[in-house]
Amino acid sequence: MLVGVVLALASMVLGLTVRHEPPAVDEGLRRGAVALGPGFVDVSAVVSFVLSPGLATIALVSLVLRAFLAKDPLLARCAVLLAVCWSTVLARYWYQRVRPIEFPKWAYPSGHVTAVTSVAFTGVVLCAWLARRWLKVAVVLACTAVVVTAASRVVLEMHWFTDTVGAVLAVVGVGLVVSRALRLVPVGVVSRREQS
């Protein structure tokens, strides 16, 4: 719970720090991404199409329908987890950070990265409950999806690097807090002291 609060606060501090002027790391990574060439832009466009808010929409609707049809409280709690994590994207209206290119939506936090991280986090939680032996694989796949999504958004110049970092910090932070509140931390993960 404490780690989650610290990560969420770190996202807020980062957002407040970078919202008016991009730091050198953002400018440097933007220039580096542009220098990669059109091949990387094409691949990034495909990644951004597949790993997108559309994926989060499909995941959320699927969880809600499955929870309703199966009357499964675990899936219902995971649907709430996904929805709350994904809602952290609404903080962009508070930060009002401008994107690297002309675009009508605010930059911080990245919507794509928020959506994919929310799905990844929820997927790892579900895997911890339903397929524990695959948990390490799920974590690796989740992290890979988030990193690839973040890189694609920077290459496409839709976001600054710090927009993607802020999205991950916010989702994981809020996800840890909400997982605990919804009792989604599997019993094997909770320390013996807390069980007694």
Accessible surface in RSA format (square Angstrom, percent):
REM  Atomic radii and reference values for relative SASA: ProtOr
REM  Chains: A
REM  Algorithm: Lee & Richards
REM  Probe-radius: 1.40
REM  Slices: 20
REM RES _ NUM      All-atoms   Total-Side   Main-Chain    Non-polar    All polar
REM                ABS   REL    ABS   REL    ABS   REL    ABS   REL    ABS   REL
RES MET A   1   115.78  60.0  81.74  54.1  34.04  81.1  77.71  66.1  38.07  50.4
RES LEU A   2   136.83  76.2 130.55  93.4   6.28  15.8 132.82  93.3   4.01  10.8
RES VAL A   3    94.58  62.2  92.67  83.9   1.90   4.6  94.40  82.0   0.17   0.5
RES GLY A   4     0.00   0.0   0.00   N/A   0.00   0.0   0.00   0.0   0.00   0.0
RES VAL A   5    63.42  41.7  61.71  55.9   1.72   4.1  63.36  55.0   0.07   0.2
RES VAL A   6    83.99  55.3  82.24  74.5   1.75   4.2  83.02  72.1   0.97   2.6
RES LEU A   7    43.53  24.2  43.53  31.1   0.00   0.0  43.53  30.6   0.00   0.0
RES ALA A   8    23.70  21.8  22.18  34.2   1.52   3.5  22.38  31.5   1.32   3.5
RES LEU A   9    94.91  52.9  94.85  67.9   0.06   0.2  94.91  66.7   0.00   0.0
RES ALA A  10    39.10  36.0  28.66  44.2  10.44  23.8  35.92  50.6   3.18   8.4
RES SER A  11     4.94   4.2   4.94   6.6   0.00   0.0   1.11   2.4   3.83   5.4
RES MET A  12    80.75  41.8  80.75  53.4   0.00   0.0  59.65  50.7  21.10  27.9
RES VAL A  13    95.22  62.7  94.40  85.5   0.82   2.0  95.09  82.6   0.13   0.4
RES LEU A  14    38.66  21.5  35.84  25.6   2.82   7.1  38.48  27.0   0.18   0.5
RES GLY A  15     0.00   0.0   0.00   N/A   0.00   0.0   0.00   0.0   0.00   0.0
RES LEU A  16    74.39  41.4  61.21  43.8  13.18  33.1  61.49  43.2  12.90  34.7
RES THR A  17    99.99  71.1  70.98  72.0  29.01  69.1  64.36  86.5  35.63  53.9
RES VAL A  18     3.88   2.6   3.51   3.2   0.37   0.9   3.69   3.2   0.19   0.5
RES ARG A  19    69.81  29.3  60.42  30.8   9.39  22.4   1.58   2.2  68.24  41.4
RES HIS A  20   150.58  82.3 121.82  84.7  28.76  73.6  93.07  95.9  57.51  66.9
RES GLU A  21   129.28  74.2 123.57  93.5   5.71  13.6  53.90 104.3  75.38  61.5
RES PRO A  22    31.42  22.9  21.67  19.7   9.76  35.5  21.67  17.9   9.76  60.6
RES PRO A  23    45.65  33.3  34.29  31.3  11.36  41.3  45.65  37.7   0.00   0.0
RES ALA A  24    88.43  81.3  69.54 107.3  18.89  43.0  76.00 107.0  12.43  32.9
RES VAL A  25    74.70  49.2  63.05  57.1  11.65  28.1  71.71  62.3   2.99   8.1
RES ASP A  26     0.95   0.7   0.00   0.0   0.95   2.2   0.00   0.0   0.95   0.9
RES GLU A  27    57.75  33.2  57.75  43.7   0.00   0.0  22.80  44.1  34.95  28.5
RES GLY A  28    31.24  38.5   0.00   N/A  31.24  38.5  22.40  61.5   8.83  19.8
RES LEU A  29    76.62  42.7  73.92  52.9   2.70   6.8  74.28  52.2   2.35   6.3
RES ARG A  30    64.66  27.2  64.47  32.9   0.19   0.5  11.22  15.3  53.44  32.4
RES ARG A  31   155.43  65.3 147.72  75.3   7.71  18.4  72.41  99.0  83.03  50.3
RES GLY A  32    38.44  47.4   0.00   N/A  38.44  47.4  34.33  94.2   4.11   9.2
RES ALA A  33     7.64   7.0   3.90   6.0   3.74   8.5   5.80   8.2   1.84   4.9
RES VAL A  34    81.14  53.4  65.12  59.0  16.02  38.6  69.05  60.0  12.10  32.8
RES ALA A  35    85.67  78.8  48.51  74.9  37.16  84.5  59.70  84.1  25.98  68.8
RES LEU A  36    86.58  48.2  64.38  46.1  22.21  55.8  67.78  47.6  18.81  50.6
RES GLY A  37    20.43  25.2   0.00   N/A  20.43  25.2  20.14  55.3   0.30   0.7
RES PRO A  38   108.22  78.9 105.09  95.8   3.14  11.4 107.67  88.9   0.55   3.4
RES GLY A  39    45.93  56.6   0.00   N/A  45.93  56.6  39.35 108.0   6.57  14.7
RES PHE A  40   109.69  54.9 108.24  67.0   1.44   3.8 109.25  66.2   0.44   1.3
RES VAL A  41    57.92  38.1  57.92  52.4   0.00   0.0  57.92  50.3   0.00   0.0
RES ASP A  42    92.02  64.5  88.16  87.7   3.86   9.1  28.84  67.9  63.18  63.0
RES VAL A  43    95.04  62.5  92.64  83.9   2.40   5.8  95.04  82.6   0.00   0.0
RES SER A  44     7.74   6.5   7.09   9.5   0.65   1.5   0.65   1.4   7.09   9.9
RES ALA A  45    47.95  44.1  40.51  62.5   7.44  16.9  42.39  59.7   5.56  14.7
RES VAL A  46    96.30  63.4  93.19  84.4   3.11   7.5  96.25  83.6   0.05   0.1
RES VAL A  47    26.18  17.2  23.54  21.3   2.65   6.4  26.18  22.8   0.00   0.0
RES SER A  48     8.45   7.1   6.61   8.8   1.84   4.2   6.85  14.6   1.60   2.2
RES PHE A  49   169.22  84.7 153.96  95.4  15.26  39.7 160.34  97.2   8.88  25.4
RES VAL A  50    88.41  58.2  77.15  69.8  11.26  27.1  81.79  71.1   6.62  18.0
RES LEU A  51    35.34  19.7  35.34  25.3   0.00   0.0  35.34  24.8   0.00   0.0
RES SER A  52    14.63  12.4  14.52  19.4   0.11   0.3   7.33  15.6   7.30  10.2
RES PRO A  53    45.51  33.2  45.36  41.3   0.15   0.5  45.51  37.6   0.00   0.0
RES GLY A  54    36.90  45.5   0.00   N/A  36.90  45.5  32.38  88.9   4.52  10.1
RES LEU A  55    57.92  32.3  53.57  38.3   4.35  10.9  55.46  38.9   2.47   6.6
RES ALA A  56     0.09   0.1   0.00   0.0   0.09   0.2   0.00   0.0   0.09   0.2
RES THR A  57    65.86  46.8  65.28  66.2   0.57   1.4  52.61  70.7  13.24  20.0
RES ILE A  58   117.16  66.7 113.82  84.8   3.33   8.0 116.93  84.2   0.23   0.6
RES ALA A  59    23.34  21.5  15.56  24.0   7.78  17.7  22.85  32.2   0.50   1.3
RES LEU A  60    38.59  21.5  38.59  27.6   0.00   0.0  38.59  27.1   0.00   0.0
RES VAL A  61    77.72  51.1  75.80  68.6   1.91   4.6  77.72  67.5   0.00   0.0
RES SER A  62    58.59  49.5  51.15  68.3   7.44  17.1  35.74  76.1  22.85  32.0
RES LEU A  63    20.36  11.3  19.56  14.0   0.81   2.0  20.36  14.3   0.00   0.0
RES VAL A  64    76.15  50.1  73.81  66.8   2.34   5.6  75.30  65.4   0.85   2.3
RES LEU A  65    97.46  54.3  97.46  69.7   0.00   0.0  97.46  68.4   0.00   0.0
RES ARG A  66   142.66  59.9 140.79  71.8   1.87   4.5  38.90  53.2 103.76  62.9
RES ALA A  67     9.21   8.5   5.51   8.5   3.71   8.4   5.80   8.2   3.42   9.1
RES PHE A  68   143.51  71.8 133.80  82.9   9.71  25.3 141.85  86.0   1.67   4.8
RES LEU A  69   130.96  72.9 103.35  73.9  27.61  69.4 106.05  74.5  24.91  67.0
RES ALA A  70    46.56  42.8  15.40  23.8  31.17  70.9  26.15  36.8  20.41  54.1
RES LYS A  71   171.44  83.6 145.29  89.1  26.15  62.3 115.14 103.6  56.30  60.0
RES ASP A  72    43.72  30.6  39.61  39.4   4.11   9.7   8.82  20.8  34.90  34.8
RES PRO A  73    94.06  68.6  88.19  80.4   5.87  21.3  93.61  77.3   0.45   2.8
RES LEU A  74    19.17  10.7  19.05  13.6   0.12   0.3  19.05  13.4   0.12   0.3
RES LEU A  75    16.72   9.3  16.72  12.0   0.00   0.0  16.72  11.7   0.00   0.0
RES ALA A  76    43.18  39.7  39.98  61.7   3.20   7.3  42.19  59.4   0.99   2.6
RES ARG A  77    66.68  28.0  66.13  33.7   0.55   1.3  35.02  47.9  31.65  19.2
RES CYS A  78     0.00   0.0   0.00   0.0   0.00   0.0   0.00   0.0   0.00   0.0
RES ALA A  79     7.04   6.5   6.22   9.6   0.82   1.9   6.66   9.4   0.38   1.0
RES VAL A  80    72.54  47.7  69.76  63.2   2.78   6.7  72.52  63.0   0.02   0.1
RES LEU A  81     0.00   0.0   0.00   0.0   0.00   0.0   0.00   0.0   0.00   0.0
RES LEU A  82     0.82   0.5   0.82   0.6   0.00   0.0   0.82   0.6   0.00   0.0
RES ALA A  83    39.13  36.0  33.08  51.0   6.05  13.8  34.70  48.9   4.44  11.7
RES VAL A  84    54.42  35.8  52.53  47.6   1.89   4.5  54.26  47.1   0.16   0.4
RES CYS A  85     0.00   0.0   0.00   0.0   0.00   0.0   0.00   0.0   0.00   0.0
RES TRP A  86    51.26  20.6  50.71  24.5   0.54   1.3  44.77  23.9   6.49  10.5
RES SER A  87    51.97  43.9  40.81  54.5  11.17  25.7  31.83  67.8  20.14  28.2
RES THR A  88    21.07  15.0  12.87  13.0   8.20  19.5  20.58  27.6   0.49   0.7
RES VAL A  89    23.53  15.5  23.49  21.3   0.04   0.1  23.49  20.4   0.04   0.1
RES LEU A  90   110.98  61.8 103.69  74.2   7.29  18.3 103.89  73.0   7.09  19.1
RES ALA A  91    35.55  32.7  26.07  40.2   9.48  21.6  33.66  47.4   1.89   5.0
RES ARG A  92    18.85   7.9  18.85   9.6   0.00   0.0   2.22   3.0  16.63  10.1
RES TYR A  93   126.68  59.1 118.06  67.2   8.62  22.4  83.22  62.5  43.46  53.6
RES TRP A  94   131.82  52.9 117.92  57.1  13.90  32.6  96.64  51.5  35.18  57.1
RES TYR A  95     9.38   4.4   5.65   3.2   3.73   9.7   1.75   1.3   7.63   9.4
RES GLN A  96    95.93  53.6  84.72  61.9  11.21  26.7  10.12  21.5  85.81  65.1
RES ARG A  97     3.63   1.5   3.63   1.9   0.00   0.0   2.14   2.9   1.49   0.9
RES VAL A  98   103.17  67.9  97.23  88.0   5.94  14.3  99.37  86.3   3.80  10.3
RES ARG A  99    16.11   6.8   7.24   3.7   8.87  21.1   0.32   0.4  15.79   9.6
RES PRO A 100    15.66  11.4   0.55   0.5  15.11  54.9   1.39   1.1  14.27  88.7
RES ILE A 101    61.61  35.1  53.35  39.7   8.26  19.9  60.99  43.9   0.62   1.7
RES GLU A 102   174.47 100.2 145.67 110.2  28.80  68.6  68.21 131.9 106.26  86.8
RES PHE A 103    84.96  42.5  62.16  38.5  22.81  59.3  65.15  39.5  19.81  56.7
RES PRO A 104   127.52  92.9  83.65  76.3  43.87 159.5  97.41  80.4  30.11 187.2
RES LYS A 105   116.53  56.9 110.02  67.5   6.52  15.5  57.96  52.2  58.57  62.4
RES TRP A 106    84.68  34.0  84.20  40.8   0.48   1.1  69.95  37.3  14.73  23.9
RES ALA A 107     0.00   0.0   0.00   0.0   0.00   0.0   0.00   0.0   0.00   0.0
RES TYR A 108     0.52   0.2   0.52   0.3   0.00   0.0   0.52   0.4   0.00   0.0
RES PRO A 109     1.79   1.3   1.79   1.6   0.00   0.0   1.79   1.5   0.00   0.0
RES SER A 110     0.00   0.0   0.00   0.0   0.00   0.0   0.00   0.0   0.00   0.0
RES GLY A 111    10.75  13.3   0.00   N/A  10.75  13.3  10.38  28.5   0.37   0.8
RES HIS A 112    33.09  18.1  32.95  22.9   0.15   0.4  22.53  23.2  10.57  12.3
RES VAL A 113     0.02   0.0   0.00   0.0   0.02   0.0   0.02   0.0   0.00   0.0
RES THR A 114     0.00   0.0   0.00   0.0   0.00   0.0   0.00   0.0   0.00   0.0
RES ALA A 115     0.08   0.1   0.00   0.0   0.08   0.2   0.08   0.1   0.00   0.0
RES VAL A 116     2.64   1.7   2.19   2.0   0.45   1.1   2.34   2.0   0.30   0.8
RES THR A 117     4.98   3.5   4.98   5.0   0.00   0.0   4.98   6.7   0.00   0.0
RES SER A 118     0.00   0.0   0.00   0.0   0.00   0.0   0.00   0.0   0.00   0.0
RES VAL A 119    31.24  20.6  29.55  26.7   1.69   4.1  29.84  25.9   1.40   3.8
RES ALA A 120    14.86  13.7   5.60   8.6   9.26  21.1  13.85  19.5   1.01   2.7
RES PHE A 121    30.21  15.1  25.18  15.6   5.02  13.1  29.80  18.1   0.40   1.1
RES THR A 122     3.58   2.5   3.58   3.6   0.00   0.0   3.58   4.8   0.00   0.0
RES GLY A 123    33.14  40.9   0.00   N/A  33.14  40.9  28.34  77.8   4.80  10.8
RES VAL A 124    34.04  22.4  33.82  30.6   0.22   0.5  33.82  29.4   0.22   0.6
RES VAL A 125    16.65  11.0  14.46  13.1   2.19   5.3  16.65  14.5   0.00   0.0
RES LEU A 126    30.66  17.1  30.36  21.7   0.30   0.7  30.66  21.5   0.00   0.0
RES CYS A 127    16.46  12.5  11.42  12.7   5.05  11.9  10.55  26.7   5.91   6.4
RES ALA A 128    10.64   9.8   7.24  11.2   3.40   7.7   7.24  10.2   3.40   9.0
RES TRP A 129    90.70  36.4  62.10  30.1  28.60  67.2  63.61  33.9  27.09  44.0
RES LEU A 130   119.28  66.4  83.15  59.5  36.13  90.8  87.45  61.4  31.83  85.7
RES ALA A 131    36.97  34.0  29.90  46.1   7.08  16.1  36.97  52.1   0.00   0.0
RES ARG A 132   108.74  45.7  96.73  49.3  12.00  28.6  54.41  74.4  54.33  32.9
RES ARG A 133   205.76  86.4 165.52  84.4  40.23  95.8  74.59 101.9 131.17  79.5
RES TRP A 134   129.69  52.0 129.58  62.7   0.11   0.3 120.44  64.2   9.25  15.0
RES LEU A 135    41.53  23.1  41.39  29.6   0.14   0.3  41.39  29.1   0.14   0.4
RES LYS A 136   173.25  84.5 169.17 103.8   4.08   9.7 114.80 103.3  58.46  62.3
RES VAL A 137    72.67  47.8  70.14  63.5   2.54   6.1  72.67  63.1   0.00   0.0
RES ALA A 138    21.40  19.7  14.40  22.2   6.99  15.9  19.07  26.9   2.33   6.2
RES VAL A 139    61.62  40.6  61.53  55.7   0.09   0.2  61.62  53.5   0.00   0.0
RES VAL A 140    94.75  62.4  91.51  82.8   3.24   7.8  94.45  82.1   0.31   0.8
RES LEU A 141   116.26  64.7 112.32  80.4   3.94   9.9 112.60  79.1   3.66   9.9
RES ALA A 142    15.14  13.9   9.34  14.4   5.80  13.2  14.67  20.7   0.47   1.2
RES CYS A 143    71.30  53.9  67.50  75.3   3.80   8.9  26.10  66.1  45.20  48.7
RES THR A 144    70.29  50.0  65.07  66.0   5.21  12.4  53.41  71.7  16.88  25.5
RES ALA A 145    24.80  22.8  20.66  31.9   4.14   9.4  24.50  34.5   0.31   0.8
RES VAL A 146    17.19  11.3  17.17  15.5   0.02   0.1  17.19  14.9   0.00   0.0
RES VAL A 147    99.06  65.2  96.51  87.4   2.55   6.1  98.37  85.5   0.69   1.9
RES VAL A 148    59.10  38.9  56.16  50.8   2.95   7.1  58.16  50.5   0.95   2.6
RES THR A 149     0.00   0.0   0.00   0.0   0.00   0.0   0.00   0.0   0.00   0.0
RES ALA A 150    16.80  15.4  16.58  25.6   0.22   0.5  16.80  23.7   0.00   0.0
RES ALA A 151    52.48  48.3  44.04  68.0   8.44  19.2  51.79  72.9   0.70   1.8
RES SER A 152     3.29   2.8   1.59   2.1   1.70   3.9   2.88   6.1   0.41   0.6
RES ARG A 153    16.53   6.9  16.53   8.4   0.00   0.0   0.00   0.0  16.53  10.0
RES VAL A 154    15.92  10.5  15.35  13.9   0.57   1.4  15.35  13.3   0.57   1.5
RES VAL A 155    16.05  10.6  12.36  11.2   3.69   8.9  12.36  10.7   3.69  10.0
RES LEU A 156    38.43  21.4  23.45  16.8  14.98  37.7  26.49  18.6  11.94  32.1
RES GLU A 157    39.82  22.9  39.33  29.8   0.49   1.2   2.05   4.0  37.77  30.8
RES MET A 158    25.22  13.1  25.22  16.7   0.00   0.0  12.89  11.0  12.34  16.3
RES HIS A 159     3.50   1.9   1.18   0.8   2.32   5.9   0.00   0.0   3.50   4.1
RES TRP A 160    17.33   7.0  15.47   7.5   1.86   4.4  15.87   8.5   1.46   2.4
RES PHE A 161    76.63  38.3  75.74  46.9   0.90   2.3  75.74  45.9   0.90   2.6
RES THR A 162     8.52   6.1   8.52   8.6   0.00   0.0   8.52  11.4   0.00   0.0
RES ASP A 163     0.00   0.0   0.00   0.0   0.00   0.0   0.00   0.0   0.00   0.0
RES THR A 164     2.41   1.7   2.25   2.3   0.16   0.4   0.59   0.8   1.82   2.8
RES VAL A 165    48.29  31.8  45.13  40.9   3.17   7.6  48.26  41.9   0.04   0.1
RES GLY A 166     0.00   0.0   0.00   N/A   0.00   0.0   0.00   0.0   0.00   0.0
RES ALA A 167     0.00   0.0   0.00   0.0   0.00   0.0   0.00   0.0   0.00   0.0
RES VAL A 168    45.04  29.6  45.04  40.8   0.00   0.0  45.04  39.1   0.00   0.0
RES LEU A 169    39.89  22.2  39.35  28.2   0.54   1.4  39.89  28.0   0.00   0.0
RES ALA A 170    11.64  10.7  11.64  18.0   0.00   0.0  11.64  16.4   0.00   0.0
RES VAL A 171     0.00   0.0   0.00   0.0   0.00   0.0   0.00   0.0   0.00   0.0
RES VAL A 172    38.96  25.6  38.96  35.3   0.00   0.0  38.96  33.8   0.00   0.0
RES GLY A 173     0.00   0.0   0.00   N/A   0.00   0.0   0.00   0.0   0.00   0.0
RES VAL A 174    33.92  22.3  32.60  29.5   1.32   3.2  33.92  29.5   0.00   0.0
RES GLY A 175     0.00   0.0   0.00   N/A   0.00   0.0   0.00   0.0   0.00   0.0
RES LEU A 176    59.20  33.0  56.19  40.2   3.01   7.6  56.24  39.5   2.97   8.0
RES VAL A 177    42.16  27.7  42.16  38.2   0.00   0.0  42.16  36.6   0.00   0.0
RES VAL A 178    22.36  14.7  22.09  20.0   0.27   0.7  22.36  19.4   0.00   0.0
RES SER A 179     4.92   4.2   4.92   6.6   0.00   0.0   4.92  10.5   0.00   0.0
RES ARG A 180    84.86  35.6  77.83  39.7   7.03  16.7  14.80  20.2  70.06  42.5
RES ALA A 181    73.75  67.8  40.63  62.7  33.12  75.3  50.13  70.6  23.62  62.6
RES LEU A 182    45.86  25.5  40.45  28.9   5.41  13.6  44.21  31.0   1.65   4.4
RES ARG A 183   193.54  81.3 184.46  94.0   9.07  21.6  63.16  86.3 130.38  79.0
RES LEU A 184     0.93   0.5   0.00   0.0   0.93   2.3   0.00   0.0   0.93   2.5
RES VAL A 185    39.85  26.2  29.62  26.8  10.23  24.7  31.37  27.3   8.47  23.0
RES PRO A 186    13.66  10.0  13.66  12.5   0.00   0.0  13.66  11.3   0.00   0.0
RES VAL A 187    99.61  65.5  96.49  87.4   3.12   7.5  97.16  84.4   2.45   6.7
RES GLY A 188    67.11  82.8   0.00   N/A  67.11  82.8  32.76  89.9  34.34  76.9
RES VAL A 189    84.64  55.7  58.35  52.8  26.29  63.4  63.48  55.2  21.17  57.4
RES VAL A 190    29.46  19.4  21.10  19.1   8.36  20.1  24.14  21.0   5.33  14.4
RES SER A 191    55.77  47.1  43.94  58.6  11.83  27.3  50.24 107.0   5.53   7.7
RES ARG A 192   211.05  88.6 202.68 103.3   8.37  19.9  75.38 103.0 135.67  82.2
RES ARG A 193   208.15  87.4 191.29  97.5  16.86  40.1  73.30 100.2 134.85  81.7
RES GLU A 194    93.10  53.4  60.50  45.8  32.60  77.6  36.29  70.2  56.81  46.4
RES GLN A 195   100.86  56.4  62.64  45.8  38.23  91.0  31.45  67.0  69.41  52.6
RES SER A 196   126.49 106.9  61.55  82.1  64.94 149.6  80.89 172.3  45.60  63.9
END  Absolute sums over single chains surface
CHAIN  1 A    10788.9       9274.9       1513.9       8015.4       2773.5
END  Absolute sums over all chains
TOTAL         10788.9       9274.9       1513.9       8015.4       2773.5
